[in-house]
Amino acid sequence: MDASRDTLIQERTAEMENELTNEEQESEEEKALVNDVEEDEHELEDDDEEDDDEEDDDEEEEQDDEEEEEEEEENELVLDLKLVGDCFTPGDDGDVPLAPYLKGFLELNKFIKMLGKLYHFVAYDVKVKTAVVQKKMARENGQHYVNLKSMIKYEMENSLLVQKSTSGTKAILLLHRGMEFTCQFLREMIKEEEEPKLGEIASKIYLSTTGSYQATYLREPFSCVLKLLPTRATLRNRVAKGKEEAEEKVMRLLFDAIKSITETYDAVQKIYSENNLLDMSTWSQIQSKNSGDGP
């Protein structure tokens, strides 16, 4: 009986090992995602006292996804490029309003999902980071989270840059690093020529921008995944939902969106630079100094 049981255990173990081997790439991506957003998820769970019921959260998320799908069906394009351009528009004083900024990222998420399931973890990461800031905006001290400058000032003065949960300043900086890749990628996508291939260029852009801040176990596989991207013409056609007559509109709106995204990227870059916050490794020292604990 024991020998038979041991045999069954060995057979099942072998089956599980085969399954893990066949799904190795997917598992590695999931691990990378978990490591990258784990603390963000903890904040969303710990701070939301009114949403203790997980089933209610699941139903709400499913409803949001269904509404998003219905909205996409109604729109002429996969994403509202005019909305993207409007959302990524810095103020006259060089500040960046946070509500439209986050809305712009959520709209860009539709484009990320369009690229395929291999990129869905990126869309999920964007959703988590935007939720971190949106949650802070909805709290009693939400008046400090209207614009980027006021948020950074508030979190620096109250020693909130480095804490157990993710600060708004950190969440925005991580989104900002992704925007650098987005700007350059979209510029490549609107080019008529197909050589060099978009995937090869996208991989190089990623390694020199967002990827330069990420761990090797995530950077190397994702740079390879980007090489699998289709041609520029194919992506533009997908954005136009396969309608040739809409592709001219896609090109025109992409030009405008790229201009707005670039302007917003430059504005955010300047604000973080002026506060010496582009390098997160120095934040603990800055926070200690501001709180009077440092030298």
N, C-alpha and C positions, 0 to 999 in steps of 0.2 A: 504493500500500500504506500509506504514512504517513498519507495523507488518510483512508483507511478506518479506520485505527487511531485517529486523532484523533476521528473521528466516534463510534466506539464508546465511547471514553473520555468524551466529552461526554454521550452518552446515559446512560451508567452514573452519571456525576456528577449528572445531572439527577434520575435515579431515587432516588439516595441523598438528595438535598436534599428531595425530596417525602416520603420516609420520615421524615426528621428533622422536617419540618414537621408531619406527621400525628401524630407522637409527641412533640411539643414539651413538653406538660405533663408526661408521664411522665418524659421526660429531665431536666427541671428538678428534679423531685422526687428523682430518683436522684442528681443532682449535689449537691443539698442534703444528702442523707443521707451521701454520701461525704465531704463537707467536714466534717460534724458529728461523724462517728465514726471518721474516718481514723486518728487517733492511738490510739484505743482498740483498733482492729483490729491496729495494728502491735505494740502491747504483747502482745496475745494470741498473735501469731505469733512474736515475738522471744523471749518468755520461756518458751515451752513446748518445751523441748528434747526431750521424750519424744514429741511429736506432730509429727514432721517430715513424715510421709507425708500428703499432702493428700487422697488417696483414702480413707484411713482416717477422716479428719475428716469428709468428705462422707458416708460410710456411717453414721458415728455420728450426724450431724445428721439424716439421713433416718430412722434408727431412732427418735430422740427424737420427731420429728414424727409418726411412725406410732403410737408409744405414746401421744402426746398425743391423737391422733384417736380411738384406741380408748377412752381414758379418758373423752373427751367423750361418746362413744356410750353409755357405761355410766351417766353422770351424768344426773340428772333435768333439770338446768339446763345452760346453756352453760358456766357457770363456777360454782365452789363458793363462793357468797357467804358461807357460814358460815366457810369456811377464810380468806377474805379478812379477815373481822372478827377472827378469832383471830390471824392473822399481824400485822395492824396494831394491836398492843396494846403500848403502852409499859410499862416496868417500874415498880414502885412507887417507885423512886428517881428517876424521870424519864428514865432512860436508855432507849435503844432497841436491843434485841437485833438484830443484823444478819442472821442466818440466816433467821428468820421474816419479817423486813422484805423481804428480797429475794424470798423465796418468794411473798409477797403480790403483789409486782409481776408476777411471772411468771404468777400466776393471773389478774390483771387483764388480762394480754396476750391472754387468750382472748376477753375482751370487745372489746378493740381490734380483733382480727382479725375478729370478728363484724360490725363496722361496714362492712367491705368492703375491696377491694384498695387503694383510695386511701389507706387508713390502715395498710397493712401495714408501711410504712417506719417508722412510729412504733413498732410492736411490735418491729421489728428493732432499733431504737435502744435500746429498753428492755432487750432481751435482751443486747445488747453491754455496756451499762453495768453490769447485774447481774453479768455474767461477769467484768468487771474486778475487782469486789470479791470475788466467790467465789474467784477465782484467788489473790488475796492471802490469803484465809482458809485456803487449803489449803497454804500454804508453811510453812517452818520458823518464821517469825515470826507465824504465824497466830493465836497467843494474843492478839495486840494487836488483832485484827479480830473479836472476839467481840461487842463492843458499840460503839455509835457514839462514846461519850465516850473510850473507850480507844483507838480507832482515830485519832481526831483528835489526841489527846494524843501518841500515838506518832509520827504523821507530822509534827506541828509540831516536836517535839523533835529529830527526825532530818532536818529540812530536806527533807521529801518532799512538801510541798504542791505545789510547782511543780517539775516535772521533765519529761524528754522524754516519758515515758509518763504516762498518766492516773493520778492519785492516787486512793485510795479516797475521800478527802474530797471531791474534785471530782465523782466519779461519783455519790456519794450526794446531793450538792447539786443536780446536774442532775435526778436522779430526783425529788428533793423539789420542785423547781419544777414538775414535771409533776403532782405530787400536788395542788398548789394548784388546778390546773384540774380535776382529777378530782373533788375534793370538791364544788366548785360545780356541775359538770356533773351529777353524780349527784343533787344536790338538785333540780335542774331536771327531771330525768328522772322523778322520782316524783310530780310534780305532775299532777293529773288534767286540768286545763285545757290546751288545745292552743295557746292564743294568749297571748303572742306565740310564734311557731314556735320549736321547739327549736333548729333550725339557726341561726337569727338570734341567739338567746341564747348558744349555744355559741361562735359566732364572736366575740361581744363579750367573753365570759369569757376566751377564749384570748388576745385582744389585750391584756387587762388583767392577765393572769397570765403564763403560759409565753411567750407571744408577745412580751412586752415585753423579754425577754432575747435574742431571736433576731434574726438579720439580716433586713433587709427582703426580700431575694430569697426567703426561706423564709416569713416571716411573712405577707406579703400573699397569695400563692397559697393557703396552707393555711387562712387565715381564710375564703377563698371556698369552699374545699372543705367546710368545716364547715357552711356554709349548705345543703349538699345532704343533710344528715342527715334521716332519716325522722321521723315523729311520735313523741311520747313513748310512746303506746300500742303502736306498731309495735315499738319497741326493747324494751319490756318483754315483748312477746309473743315476740320472738326469743330473749330470755334464757330464757324458759320453753319454748323449742323448739316454739312454736306450740300449747302445751297450755293451754287456758283455765283448767283446774282448778289449774294450777301458778302462775298469775299472782299469786294472793293470797300465795303463799309468797314469790314474788319481791319483792313490795312489802315484806313483813315483814322479809326478810333484808337488803334494801337499806337500810332504816332503821337496822338494827343495824350494817351495814358502814360506812355514812356516819359514824356516831358514832365508830367505832373509827378510821377513816381520819383524821377530823378531830383526834382526840386525839393520834394519832401525828404528824400534820403539825405540831401545836402544839409537841409535845415536840422534834422535830427543829429546828424554827424557833428555839426557845429555846436549844438547845445551840449552834447555829451563831452565834446572836446573842451569846451569852455569850463566845464565842471570837473575835468580830469577823470572822467568815468569810462573811457573807452576800454581800459584794461581792468577787468574785474578782479584780477589778482591783487590790486592795490586797494580795493574797497574797504577791507578790514582795517587797514592802516588809516585810511581817510576817516572812517567812522570813529575810530578811537581818538583821533586827533580832534574831531569836531565835538566829541562828547567830553573832552578834557582829560581822557585817560591816557592819551599818548604823550610822547616827549615834547 
